[in-house]
Amino acid sequence: MGGWLNWIAGAGMVIMLALIVTDIVATKAFKWPIPGGIELVGFLGVVVIAFSIAHTQALRGHIEVEFLTSRLPRRAQRAISCVVYVLGMGLFAILAWTSIDYGYDLQASGEVSMTQGIPFYPFVYGISLCCISVVLVLMAQLLKAVVKA
């Protein structure tokens, strides 16, 4: 699941960079900025960040502070890892649930962005999907840690 989410994040990054460069050139050369350019970059930033979290977690690319745990015995390190995975799963499950709830509220109210009139709720639902994928990655990592013990 993380692979295609990462492709979406990468595509969002490329589009965001192209939009920024185009906006700068259009503003400087022709005195014509892209209407809602900042707004679009904000939406694309959400896509880039949310859709890359699961893949980064699968690669264990997030920052881990092992200053204290590296001095503990292997068994204690695995126990702490398991607790951290369970807490992470709980956090991202709550984030997924509240994102679904918030997305539903935004969809029901019909709230859209100011300049382009882009609805917010698809992005919030996308965040929820990404949080669910992080829960699945953490679950796999937990199972792997438990099997090692």
MODELLER restraints for C-alpha pairs under 7 A, 6 or more apart:
rsr = mdl.restraints
at = mdl.atoms
rsr.add(forms.Gaussian(group=physical.xy_distance, feature=features.Distance(at['CA:2:A'], at['CA:54:A']), mean=5.63, stdev=0.5))
rsr.add(forms.Gaussian(group=physical.xy_distance, feature=features.Distance(at['CA:2:A'], at['CA:55:A']), mean=4.90, stdev=0.5))
rsr.add(forms.Gaussian(group=physical.xy_distance, feature=features.Distance(at['CA:3:A'], at['CA:55:A']), mean=6.66, stdev=0.5))
rsr.add(forms.Gaussian(group=physical.xy_distance, feature=features.Distance(at['CA:5:A'], at['CA:51:A']), mean=5.17, stdev=0.5))
rsr.add(forms.Gaussian(group=physical.xy_distance, feature=features.Distance(at['CA:5:A'], at['CA:52:A']), mean=6.56, stdev=0.5))
rsr.add(forms.Gaussian(group=physical.xy_distance, feature=features.Distance(at['CA:6:A'], at['CA:51:A']), mean=5.87, stdev=0.5))
rsr.add(forms.Gaussian(group=physical.xy_distance, feature=features.Distance(at['CA:6:A'], at['CA:52:A']), mean=5.06, stdev=0.5))
rsr.add(forms.Gaussian(group=physical.xy_distance, feature=features.Distance(at['CA:6:A'], at['CA:55:A']), mean=6.24, stdev=0.5))
rsr.add(forms.Gaussian(group=physical.xy_distance, feature=features.Distance(at['CA:8:A'], at['CA:51:A']), mean=6.65, stdev=0.5))
rsr.add(forms.Gaussian(group=physical.xy_distance, feature=features.Distance(at['CA:9:A'], at['CA:47:A']), mean=5.87, stdev=0.5))
rsr.add(forms.Gaussian(group=physical.xy_distance, feature=features.Distance(at['CA:9:A'], at['CA:48:A']), mean=4.21, stdev=0.5))
rsr.add(forms.Gaussian(group=physical.xy_distance, feature=features.Distance(at['CA:9:A'], at['CA:51:A']), mean=5.13, stdev=0.5))
rsr.add(forms.Gaussian(group=physical.xy_distance, feature=features.Distance(at['CA:9:A'], at['CA:52:A']), mean=5.67, stdev=0.5))
rsr.add(forms.Gaussian(group=physical.xy_distance, feature=features.Distance(at['CA:10:A'], at['CA:48:A']), mean=6.77, stdev=0.5))
rsr.add(forms.Gaussian(group=physical.xy_distance, feature=features.Distance(at['CA:12:A'], at['CA:44:A']), mean=5.59, stdev=0.5))
rsr.add(forms.Gaussian(group=physical.xy_distance, feature=features.Distance(at['CA:12:A'], at['CA:47:A']), mean=6.23, stdev=0.5))
rsr.add(forms.Gaussian(group=physical.xy_distance, feature=features.Distance(at['CA:12:A'], at['CA:48:A']), mean=5.62, stdev=0.5))
rsr.add(forms.Gaussian(group=physical.xy_distance, feature=features.Distance(at['CA:13:A'], at['CA:48:A']), mean=5.97, stdev=0.5))
rsr.add(forms.Gaussian(group=physical.xy_distance, feature=features.Distance(at['CA:16:A'], at['CA:41:A']), mean=5.75, stdev=0.5))
rsr.add(forms.Gaussian(group=physical.xy_distance, feature=features.Distance(at['CA:16:A'], at['CA:44:A']), mean=6.09, stdev=0.5))
rsr.add(forms.Gaussian(group=physical.xy_distance, feature=features.Distance(at['CA:23:A'], at['CA:33:A']), mean=5.48, stdev=0.5))
rsr.add(forms.Gaussian(group=physical.xy_distance, feature=features.Distance(at['CA:23:A'], at['CA:34:A']), mean=5.49, stdev=0.5))
rsr.add(forms.Gaussian(group=physical.xy_distance, feature=features.Distance(at['CA:23:A'], at['CA:37:A']), mean=6.98, stdev=0.5))
rsr.add(forms.Gaussian(group=physical.xy_distance, feature=features.Distance(at['CA:26:A'], at['CA:32:A']), mean=5.41, stdev=0.5))
rsr.add(forms.Gaussian(group=physical.xy_distance, feature=features.Distance(at['CA:26:A'], at['CA:33:A']), mean=5.63, stdev=0.5))
rsr.add(forms.Gaussian(group=physical.xy_distance, feature=features.Distance(at['CA:27:A'], at['CA:33:A']), mean=4.56, stdev=0.5))
rsr.add(forms.Gaussian(group=physical.xy_distance, feature=features.Distance(at['CA:36:A'], at['CA:115:A']), mean=5.37, stdev=0.5))
rsr.add(forms.Gaussian(group=physical.xy_distance, feature=features.Distance(at['CA:36:A'], at['CA:116:A']), mean=5.97, stdev=0.5))
rsr.add(forms.Gaussian(group=physical.xy_distance, feature=features.Distance(at['CA:50:A'], at['CA:127:A']), mean=5.65, stdev=0.5))
rsr.add(forms.Gaussian(group=physical.xy_distance, feature=features.Distance(at['CA:50:A'], at['CA:130:A']), mean=6.05, stdev=0.5))
rsr.add(forms.Gaussian(group=physical.xy_distance, feature=features.Distance(at['CA:51:A'], at['CA:130:A']), mean=5.81, stdev=0.5))
rsr.add(forms.Gaussian(group=physical.xy_distance, feature=features.Distance(at['CA:53:A'], at['CA:134:A']), mean=6.96, stdev=0.5))
rsr.add(forms.Gaussian(group=physical.xy_distance, feature=features.Distance(at['CA:54:A'], at['CA:130:A']), mean=6.75, stdev=0.5))
rsr.add(forms.Gaussian(group=physical.xy_distance, feature=features.Distance(at['CA:54:A'], at['CA:133:A']), mean=5.97, stdev=0.5))
rsr.add(forms.Gaussian(group=physical.xy_distance, feature=features.Distance(at['CA:54:A'], at['CA:134:A']), mean=4.64, stdev=0.5))
rsr.add(forms.Gaussian(group=physical.xy_distance, feature=features.Distance(at['CA:54:A'], at['CA:137:A']), mean=6.67, stdev=0.5))
rsr.add(forms.Gaussian(group=physical.xy_distance, feature=features.Distance(at['CA:56:A'], at['CA:62:A']), mean=6.51, stdev=0.5))
rsr.add(forms.Gaussian(group=physical.xy_distance, feature=features.Distance(at['CA:58:A'], at['CA:137:A']), mean=6.08, stdev=0.5))
rsr.add(forms.Gaussian(group=physical.xy_distance, feature=features.Distance(at['CA:69:A'], at['CA:77:A']), mean=5.94, stdev=0.5))
rsr.add(forms.Gaussian(group=physical.xy_distance, feature=features.Distance(at['CA:78:A'], at['CA:145:A']), mean=6.49, stdev=0.5))
rsr.add(forms.Gaussian(group=physical.xy_distance, feature=features.Distance(at['CA:82:A'], at['CA:142:A']), mean=5.79, stdev=0.5))
rsr.add(forms.Gaussian(group=physical.xy_distance, feature=features.Distance(at['CA:82:A'], at['CA:145:A']), mean=6.78, stdev=0.5))
rsr.add(forms.Gaussian(group=physical.xy_distance, feature=features.Distance(at['CA:85:A'], at['CA:138:A']), mean=5.77, stdev=0.5))
rsr.add(forms.Gaussian(group=physical.xy_distance, feature=features.Distance(at['CA:85:A'], at['CA:142:A']), mean=5.87, stdev=0.5))
rsr.add(forms.Gaussian(group=physical.xy_distance, feature=features.Distance(at['CA:89:A'], at['CA:135:A']), mean=4.88, stdev=0.5))
rsr.add(forms.Gaussian(group=physical.xy_distance, feature=features.Distance(at['CA:89:A'], at['CA:138:A']), mean=6.16, stdev=0.5))
rsr.add(forms.Gaussian(group=physical.xy_distance, feature=features.Distance(at['CA:92:A'], at['CA:131:A']), mean=5.31, stdev=0.5))
rsr.add(forms.Gaussian(group=physical.xy_distance, feature=features.Distance(at['CA:92:A'], at['CA:132:A']), mean=6.91, stdev=0.5))
rsr.add(forms.Gaussian(group=physical.xy_distance, feature=features.Distance(at['CA:92:A'], at['CA:134:A']), mean=6.85, stdev=0.5))
rsr.add(forms.Gaussian(group=physical.xy_distance, feature=features.Distance(at['CA:92:A'], at['CA:135:A']), mean=6.02, stdev=0.5))
rsr.add(forms.Gaussian(group=physical.xy_distance, feature=features.Distance(at['CA:93:A'], at['CA:131:A']), mean=6.78, stdev=0.5))
rsr.add(forms.Gaussian(group=physical.xy_distance, feature=features.Distance(at['CA:93:A'], at['CA:132:A']), mean=6.52, stdev=0.5))
rsr.add(forms.Gaussian(group=physical.xy_distance, feature=features.Distance(at['CA:93:A'], at['CA:135:A']), mean=6.50, stdev=0.5))
rsr.add(forms.Gaussian(group=physical.xy_distance, feature=features.Distance(at['CA:95:A'], at['CA:128:A']), mean=6.95, stdev=0.5))
rsr.add(forms.Gaussian(group=physical.xy_distance, feature=features.Distance(at['CA:95:A'], at['CA:131:A']), mean=6.58, stdev=0.5))
rsr.add(forms.Gaussian(group=physical.xy_distance, feature=features.Distance(at['CA:96:A'], at['CA:128:A']), mean=4.23, stdev=0.5))
rsr.add(forms.Gaussian(group=physical.xy_distance, feature=features.Distance(at['CA:96:A'], at['CA:129:A']), mean=6.99, stdev=0.5))
rsr.add(forms.Gaussian(group=physical.xy_distance, feature=features.Distance(at['CA:96:A'], at['CA:131:A']), mean=5.23, stdev=0.5))
rsr.add(forms.Gaussian(group=physical.xy_distance, feature=features.Distance(at['CA:96:A'], at['CA:132:A']), mean=6.07, stdev=0.5))
rsr.add(forms.Gaussian(group=physical.xy_distance, feature=features.Distance(at['CA:99:A'], at['CA:124:A']), mean=5.87, stdev=0.5))
rsr.add(forms.Gaussian(group=physical.xy_distance, feature=features.Distance(at['CA:99:A'], at['CA:125:A']), mean=6.45, stdev=0.5))
rsr.add(forms.Gaussian(group=physical.xy_distance, feature=features.Distance(at['CA:99:A'], at['CA:127:A']), mean=6.81, stdev=0.5))
rsr.add(forms.Gaussian(group=physical.xy_distance, feature=features.Distance(at['CA:99:A'], at['CA:128:A']), mean=5.27, stdev=0.5))
rsr.add(forms.Gaussian(group=physical.xy_distance, feature=features.Distance(at['CA:100:A'], at['CA:125:A']), mean=5.85, stdev=0.5))
rsr.add(forms.Gaussian(group=physical.xy_distance, feature=features.Distance(at['CA:100:A'], at['CA:128:A']), mean=6.00, stdev=0.5))
rsr.add(forms.Gaussian(group=physical.xy_distance, feature=features.Distance(at['CA:103:A'], at['CA:121:A']), mean=4.67, stdev=0.5))
rsr.add(forms.Gaussian(group=physical.xy_distance, feature=features.Distance(at['CA:103:A'], at['CA:124:A']), mean=5.28, stdev=0.5))
rsr.add(forms.Gaussian(group=physical.xy_distance, feature=features.Distance(at['CA:103:A'], at['CA:125:A']), mean=5.77, stdev=0.5))
rsr.add(forms.Gaussian(group=physical.xy_distance, feature=features.Distance(at['CA:106:A'], at['CA:120:A']), mean=6.75, stdev=0.5))
rsr.add(forms.Gaussian(group=physical.xy_distance, feature=features.Distance(at['CA:106:A'], at['CA:121:A']), mean=5.49, stdev=0.5))
rsr.add(forms.Gaussian(group=physical.xy_distance, feature=features.Distance(at['CA:107:A'], at['CA:121:A']), mean=5.51, stdev=0.5))
rsr.add(forms.Gaussian(group=physical.xy_distance, feature=features.Distance(at['CA:111:A'], at['CA:119:A']), mean=6.08, stdev=0.5))
rsr.add(forms.Gaussian(group=physical.xy_distance, feature=features.Distance(at['CA:111:A'], at['CA:120:A']), mean=6.55, stdev=0.5))
rsr.add(forms.Gaussian(group=physical.xy_distance, feature=features.Distance(at['CA:112:A'], at['CA:118:A']), mean=5.10, stdev=0.5))
rsr.add(forms.Gaussian(group=physical.xy_distance, feature=features.Distance(at['CA:112:A'], at['CA:119:A']), mean=4.12, stdev=0.5))
rsr.add(forms.Gaussian(group=physical.xy_distance, feature=features.Distance(at['CA:112:A'], at['CA:120:A']), mean=5.70, stdev=0.5))
rsr.add(forms.Gaussian(group=physical.xy_distance, feature=features.Distance(at['CA:113:A'], at['CA:119:A']), mean=6.31, stdev=0.5))
rsr.add(forms.Gaussian(group=physical.xy_distance, feature=features.Distance(at['CA:113:A'], at['CA:120:A']), mean=6.95, stdev=0.5))
